[in-house]
Amino acid sequence: MTAKVEIYGTSYCRHCLAARELLELRQINYTEFLIDLMPLERVEMLRRCGRKKVPQILINDIPIGGDEDLMALDASGELARLLS
């Protein structure tokens, strides 16, 4: 089974860009919700993640936080485990 990775962000946020770059570098497929272009997705992000700050990243429907959290998971090897 392939892990489901989702990211809520904006088209202009540098932290969102950093998260997307890491996912692409690791060749991880993800679904992106750009809340600046799809405003109703902000409500869904708040409901699912409980946070207003972007990016918000979910793996298999579990919120893991933002770009720094994603990078820490990657550095520790935990990201690979979550995705397997």
N, C-alpha and C positions, 0 to 999 in steps of 0.2 A: 504494500500500500504506500502510495506517495503522500507525504505530508502536505497539508493545506496551509499555505502561507498567505496572509493578507496584510496589506499595509494601508492605513489611512494617512493621508498627507495632503500637501498642497503642491501645485506645480512649480512653486518658486522657493520653497523652504530648503535651505542648505543641509539641514539635518535629514530631511526626507531624501534629498539627493544622495547623501552619504549612505543611508540605509539601502536605497535602490542599487547603488554601486556595489556594495558588499554582496547583496543577493545575486546580482548579475555576475560578479567575479567568481562566486562559488557555484554558478550555473543553477541557481535555485529558482524554480518557477514560482511566481507569486501573482496574486490578484491585487490590483491597486484601486483605491477609491480616492479620487481627488476632491476633497471637500470644498475647494474654492470653485470648482466647476460643477459639482453636484452637491449643492447645499444641504439637501435632505440627508446625505450620508453623515453629516456632522452629528445629527441626532442619533443615528445608529451607532456611530463611534462612541458617543457618550454612554449609550445604553450598554454596549458590549465591553468597553474598556474602563469606563468610569473616569476618564481623564479628558481634558480639553486640549492639551498640548499635542502637537504633531511632531514627528510621526508617532503613530500607535501601531504596533505590529502584533499580529496574532499568529500562533502556530497551532494548527488543529483546534481552532476556536478558543485557545487559551491566550489571554493577553500577556505578552512578555515585556512590554514597555516600549521605549523608543530606540533611537539609533545607538546610543551608548550601551544600552542593555544588550542589543543585538551583537554589537562588537565584542562585548565581554563574554557572551555565550560562545561566540566564534573563537576567541582567544583561548578559552578554557577547554574547547573541544565539546562542550555541552550542546552546541548548535547541531553538530553532526549527529549526536545521539537523539536529539529531539526530532530530527528529520528522518531518522531511519525507522 
